[in-house]
Amino acid sequence: MDLHELHTGAEWYDVSDQKRTPVQRLAARTLGVVTPGNFITILGALITISGLVAFWQSSFVVGLILIGLGRLFDILDGYTARRTHTSSPVGEGLDAATDKFVILLAAGVLLLTHAVPTVLMTAVAILELVTAVTVMTGRKLGVRLHPLRIGKYATFGLWSALLLYLVAHSLGATYGTGRILYILATVGGAISFGGAFVAFVRYVRTILQHRANAVRDHKRFF
C-alpha cells in the first residue's frame, strides 16, 4: 500500500496548509510519521520494555512501576493524537503494532520466569501473532482494519492480567494474597483472550466479505 493512501485518512488531510497547526504541518510533511501521539507510543513501549527487563532481573517493584507507567503512556498516545488533531492510519497502525509486540514480549518474559500459566500465555501469544498477520494481509488486499472496541477492551484486560501476574509472582503465587491475585489474573486473562478472539474473527469476516464483494463486482463488470 502506498504511503499516500495512509495520508488520505489523516485528520489534517482536508485542512488547508494555511489552517494547519505546526504539529499538523509536520505530520503532513512526514506522512503521519512524526506526531506527538507516535512519540508517546514509542516512549511508552520503551518504558514498558525497560520494566520487563527489570522484572527479568528480579527487580520486581521497579519492573512493576515501569510497566505501569509504560501502559499509562499507551493510553495517553490516543488522547494526545485527538487533542492535537494528528490522528492518522499511520499512528493507528503504529499503536496496534507496538501493542502486539510488547504483549508478545511480556508473555515471553512471564513464561520464562514461570509467572503465568503456560497454556493461557501460549494461546495469547499465538492469537496475537495470527491477528497481526491477518491485519497485514488485509492491508495488502486493500482492506483497512481499524481497531475494534472489543479488541481494545481485550488488550486492556490482558495487560491488567499481566500486571496482576507480576504482583502475584513478586508476592509468591503459591499461597495467600499472591495466590488470590494469580487466580484473578487467570480468570481475567481467559476472558480477555475470548474478547481478543472475537476481534480476530471479525477481522477475518471483514476480509472475506471484502473479497466476496470484489469477486461479485468483477463478475458484474464482465
C-alpha positions in Angstrom: 0.0 0.0 0.0 1.3 3.4 -1.0 2.1 5.7 2.0 0.0 8.4 0.3 -3.0 6.2 0.8 -2.4 6.3 4.6 -2.0 10.0 4.4 -5.5 10.4 3.0 -7.2 9.1 6.1 -5.4 11.5 8.4 -7.2 14.2 10.4 -5.3 17.0 8.6 -5.9 15.8 5.1 -8.8 18.0 4.3 -7.4 21.0 6.1 -5.6 23.6 4.0 -1.9 24.2 4.8 -2.6 27.7 6.0 -5.1 26.5 8.6 -3.0 23.6 9.8 -1.3 23.9 13.2 2.5 23.5 13.4 2.2 19.9 14.5 -0.2 19.1 11.7 2.2 20.6 9.1 5.0 18.4 10.5 2.7 15.4 10.4 1.6 16.1 6.9 5.2 16.6 5.6 6.2 13.2 7.2 3.0 11.4 6.0 1.9 10.9 9.6 5.1 9.5 11.0 6.3 12.4 13.2 3.5 13.3 15.5 3.1 13.8 19.3 1.0 10.7 19.6 3.5 8.5 17.8 6.3 9.8 20.0 4.3 8.9 23.1 3.5 5.4 21.7 7.2 4.6 21.1 8.2 6.1 24.5 5.6 4.0 26.3 6.8 0.9 24.5 10.4 1.6 25.5 9.4 2.2 29.1 7.4 -1.0 29.2 10.3 -3.0 27.8 12.6 -1.5 30.4 10.2 -2.7 33.0 10.2 -6.2 31.6 14.0 -6.2 31.7 13.9 -5.1 35.3 11.4 -7.8 36.1 13.6 -10.4 34.3 16.4 -9.3 36.6 14.2 -9.8 39.7 13.7 -6.1 40.3 10.0 -6.7 40.8 9.0 -3.3 42.2 10.9 -1.3 39.7 9.6 -3.5 36.9 6.0 -3.1 38.0 6.3 0.7 38.2 7.9 1.0 34.8 5.4 -1.4 33.1 2.5 0.5 34.7 4.0 3.8 33.6 4.5 2.5 30.1 0.9 1.3 29.9 -0.3 4.8 31.0 1.6 6.3 28.1 -0.2 3.8 25.8 -3.5 5.4 27.0 -2.1 8.9 26.6 -1.0 8.5 22.9 -4.5 8.3 21.6 -5.7 11.2 23.7 -2.7 13.3 22.6 -3.4 12.5 18.9 -7.0 13.6 19.3 -6.2 16.7 21.2 -3.6 17.8 18.6 -5.8 16.7 15.7 -3.0 14.5 14.3 -4.8 11.1 14.3 -3.9 9.1 11.2 -3.8 5.5 9.9 0.0 5.5 10.4 -0.5 6.3 14.1 -3.3 3.8 14.4 -1.1 1.1 12.9 1.9 2.0 15.0 -0.1 1.9 18.2 -1.6 -1.5 17.3 1.8 -2.9 16.2 3.7 -1.8 19.3 0.9 -3.1 21.5 1.1 -6.6 20.0 4.9 -6.6 20.0 5.1 -5.6 23.7 2.3 -8.0 24.7 4.3 -10.8 23.0 7.5 -9.8 24.7 5.7 -9.6 28.1 4.2 -13.0 27.6 7.6 -14.4 26.7 9.2 -12.9 29.8 6.5 -14.1 32.1 6.5 -17.6 30.6 10.3 -17.9 31.1 10.0 -16.7 34.7 7.1 -19.2 35.3 4.9 -16.3 36.4 1.9 -17.2 34.2 0.0 -20.4 33.1 1.9 -21.8 30.1 -1.3 -22.8 28.2 -3.0 -19.4 28.6 0.0 -17.3 27.7 1.0 -19.6 24.8 -2.6 -19.2 23.4 -2.4 -15.4 23.8 0.9 -15.2 22.0 -0.3 -17.4 19.1 -3.5 -15.3 18.8 -1.6 -12.1 18.8 0.7 -13.3 16.1 -2.1 -14.7 13.9 -4.1 -11.4 14.4 -1.1 -9.3 13.3 -0.6 -11.5 10.2 -4.3 -11.2 9.4 -4.3 -7.4 9.7 -1.2 -7.1 7.5 -2.8 -9.4 4.9 -6.0 -7.3 5.0 -4.0 -4.2 4.3 -2.2 -5.8 1.4 -5.6 -6.7 0.0 -6.7 -3.1 0.4 -8.9 -3.7 3.5 -8.4 -1.1 6.3 -8.9 -3.0 9.5 -9.4 -0.5 12.3 -9.0 -1.5 16.0 -12.3 -2.7 17.3 -13.8 -1.6 20.7 -13.9 -5.2 21.9 -10.2 -5.6 20.9 -9.2 -2.6 22.8 -11.1 -3.8 25.9 -9.4 -7.2 25.4 -5.9 -5.6 25.2 -6.6 -3.6 28.4 -7.8 -6.8 30.1 -4.7 -8.7 29.1 -2.4 -6.0 30.4 -4.4 -5.9 33.7 -4.0 -9.7 33.9 -0.2 -9.5 33.2 0.2 -6.8 35.9 -1.7 -9.0 38.4 0.6 -11.9 37.5 3.6 -9.7 38.1 2.4 -8.7 41.5 1.4 -12.3 42.3 4.8 -13.5 41.3 6.6 -10.9 43.4 4.4 -11.9 46.5 4.6 -15.6 45.8 1.9 -17.1 43.7 1.5 -20.4 45.7 -0.2 -19.0 48.8 -2.0 -16.1 50.5 -2.6 -12.9 48.6 -0.3 -13.9 45.8 -2.4 -17.0 45.1 -5.6 -15.0 45.0 -4.1 -12.5 42.6 -2.8 -15.3 40.4 -6.3 -16.8 40.2 -7.9 -13.4 39.4 -5.3 -12.8 36.7 -6.0 -16.2 35.1 -9.8 -15.6 35.1 -9.3 -12.0 33.7 -6.8 -13.2 31.2 -9.1 -16.0 29.9 -12.0 -13.6 29.5 -9.7 -11.1 27.7 -8.4 -13.9 25.4 -12.1 -14.6 24.5 -12.5 -10.9 23.6 -9.4 -10.9 21.5 -10.5 -14.0 19.7 -13.9 -12.3 18.8 -12.0 -9.3 17.4 -9.8 -11.7 15.3 -12.9 -13.5 13.9 -14.5 -10.1 13.0 -11.3 -9.1 11.1 -11.4 -12.4 9.2 -15.1 -11.8 8.3 -14.3 -8.3 7.1 -11.6 -9.5 4.8 -13.7 -12.4 3.4 -16.6 -10.0 2.9 -14.4 -7.6 1.0 -13.0 -10.4 -1.2 -16.6 -11.7 -1.9 -17.7 -8.1 -2.9 -14.6 -7.7 -5.1 -15.4 -11.0 -6.9 -19.1 -10.1 -7.3 -18.2 -6.7 -8.7 -15.7 -8.3 -11.1 -18.3 -10.7 -12.4 -20.8 -7.9 -12.9 -18.2 -5.9 -14.9 -17.6 -8.7 -17.2 
